[in-house]
Amino acid sequence: MEDIDISVLDNMIEKHVVEDDDAEKNKLLAGLSEAKQELDNLQGPIRDYTFIRNELVCKLYYEFGVSAIALSNLSGLSRQMIHKIVKENDGEKIY
């Protein structure tokens, strides 16, 4: 049997491990970049729906007397957030 040069074998294994790590790293970086892009694309609709939600909260609170507790239960927002929304829009009709 022929003697195998261990250092050559180690270099080959190391090269494959590094290449595999680089490929995985590149795949992860590409995934991160794609996730960021998708999140950026969602910012517009999130702003729109947040504005709509705030309009509805204010109208229900001011015009129909729905309590902050009830609005909190319906919307999933905290009572503090409901009060913040209605306070920020106090005196001006955003709806």
N, C-alpha and C positions, 0 to 999 in steps of 0.2 A: 504494500500500500504506500501510496505517495504521502509525504508530509504536507500538511496544509499550513500555509502561512497564516497564523492567527491574526496578525495585525491587519492583513488584507481583508479577512473575514470581518473583523471588528469595524474596519472602515466602511465596508459594504453595508453592514447592519446599521451603523451610525448614520450613513447617508440616507438610507431608506426611512429611518426614524425621523430625521430632520426634514426630509421631503414630505413625509406624512404629516408631521407637525405643521409645516408651512402650508400644506394644502388645507388642513383643518383650520388653521389660523385664518387663512384667506377666506374660507367658507364662513367662518364665524364673523369676520369683519364685514363681509358682504351682507350677511344676515342682519347685522347691527345697522348697517347703512340703510338697508331696505326698511327695517322697522322704524328708523328715524324718519324716513321719507313718508311712510304711511301715517305716522303720528302727526307729522307736519300737515299732511293732506286733511286730517280730521279737525284741525284747529278752526277752520272756517265754519263747518257745521256745528261744532261745539259752541262757538260764539253765538251763532244764530239761535240755537235751541236754548242756550242760557238766557238770552235776551227774551225769548218767548216765555220761558218759565218764569222769569222775573216779572214780566207783564201780567201773567196769570196770577201769580202770588199777590201782587199789589192790588189787582182788581178784586180778587176774592177777599182780601183783607180789608180794604177801604170801602168798597161798595156793598159787599155782602156780609161783612162782619164775621167772616170765618176766622176762628182763633188761630194763633200761631201754633198751638199744639196740634190742632186738626190739620193745618197746612203742613206741619212737620211730619205727621204720620202719613199723609198722602204723598208727599214729595220725597221723603227720605232725607230731607235736610234737617239739621238741628234747629231747635227753636231760636237759638242765637242767630243762626244764619237767616232765618225768616225775618227776625227783627232787623237785622242788618240790611236786608234787601228793602224792606218797607221804609226804613229810616233813610237810606240813601236816596229813595225816590219820593220822600215826603214832600207834598206840596207841588209836585210836578207829575203830570199824568204821562206815563210812558206807554200806556195802553190805549 
